[in-house]
Amino acid sequence: MILSLIHIYHDVVKGKLKHLAQFIAARGAGVKVFVDTAPVMEKPLAALAGVGWQGKHTNLVSRTHGSWLFLGEVFTTLEIVADVAHADRCGLSLIHI
């Protein structure tokens, strides 16, 4: 069951990214799509792109979606203005008794 869900994840995310890649390529830019198919440091790049921050558990964390994220990459020669990276929000947990 888990293996089949992994394959669905790859197919769905890659299909969406390929659709975006067609949009980018139509503007004359070079483009390449990856979903766990290349030696890419996905989490640090996503953090730099402003998607979230890398938590102490090494997962990427989003203020909106928590750590429930699927990552894929679109590498392009198109000039895109980057979002501001999130601050690292992992710190000491406070327990109130």
C-alpha positions in Angstrom: 0.0 0.0 0.0 2.7 2.5 1.0 4.7 1.7 -2.2 1.7 2.4 -4.4 1.1 5.7 -2.6 4.7 6.7 -3.3 4.3 6.0 -7.0 1.0 8.0 -7.1 2.8 11.0 -5.3 5.6 11.0 -7.9 3.1 10.8 -10.8 0.8 13.5 -9.5 3.6 16.0 -8.5 5.6 15.4 -11.7 2.5 15.9 -13.8 1.7 19.2 -12.1 5.4 20.4 -12.4 5.5 19.4 -16.1 2.4 21.5 -16.7 4.2 24.5 -15.1 7.4 23.6 -17.1 5.4 23.9 -20.3 4.2 27.4 -19.3 7.9 28.4 -18.5 9.2 26.9 -21.7 6.6 28.8 -23.8 8.4 32.0 -22.6 11.7 30.8 -24.2 13.4 29.6 -21.0 15.1 26.3 -20.5 13.4 24.0 -17.9 13.9 20.7 -16.2 11.6 18.9 -13.7 12.6 16.6 -10.8 10.6 14.7 -8.3 13.1 12.5 -6.3 14.9 11.7 -9.5 18.1 13.8 -9.1 20.6 14.4 -6.4 19.0 17.7 -5.4 19.1 19.0 -1.8 15.3 19.7 -1.9 14.7 20.9 1.7 17.5 23.5 1.9 16.6 24.9 -1.5 12.9 25.0 -0.5 13.8 26.9 2.7 15.9 29.4 0.7 12.9 29.8 -1.7 10.7 30.8 1.2 8.5 27.7 1.3 9.3 27.1 5.0 12.2 26.3 7.3 14.0 23.1 8.1 13.0 21.9 11.5 15.1 20.0 14.1 13.5 16.8 12.8 15.1 17.7 9.4 11.7 18.0 7.6 10.7 21.2 5.9 8.0 23.1 8.0 5.5 25.6 6.6 3.5 28.0 8.8 0.5 27.1 6.7 0.9 23.4 6.1 3.1 22.2 8.9 5.5 19.4 7.7 3.0 17.8 5.4 4.7 18.9 2.2 5.6 17.1 -1.1 8.6 18.6 -2.8 9.5 18.7 -6.4 11.8 21.0 -8.4 11.6 23.1 -11.5 15.0 24.2 -12.6 14.9 27.0 -15.2 16.9 29.7 -16.9 13.9 32.1 -16.5 14.7 35.0 -14.2 12.3 34.8 -11.3 12.3 37.1 -8.2 12.8 34.9 -5.1 10.6 35.1 -2.1 12.1 36.0 1.3 13.3 32.9 3.2 11.4 32.1 6.4 13.1 32.6 9.8 14.0 29.4 11.6 11.1 29.1 14.0 12.4 26.0 15.8 13.5 26.8 19.3 13.0 25.6 22.8 9.6 24.2 23.4 7.9 25.6 26.4 5.6 23.4 28.5 3.2 25.1 30.8 2.1 22.9 33.7 
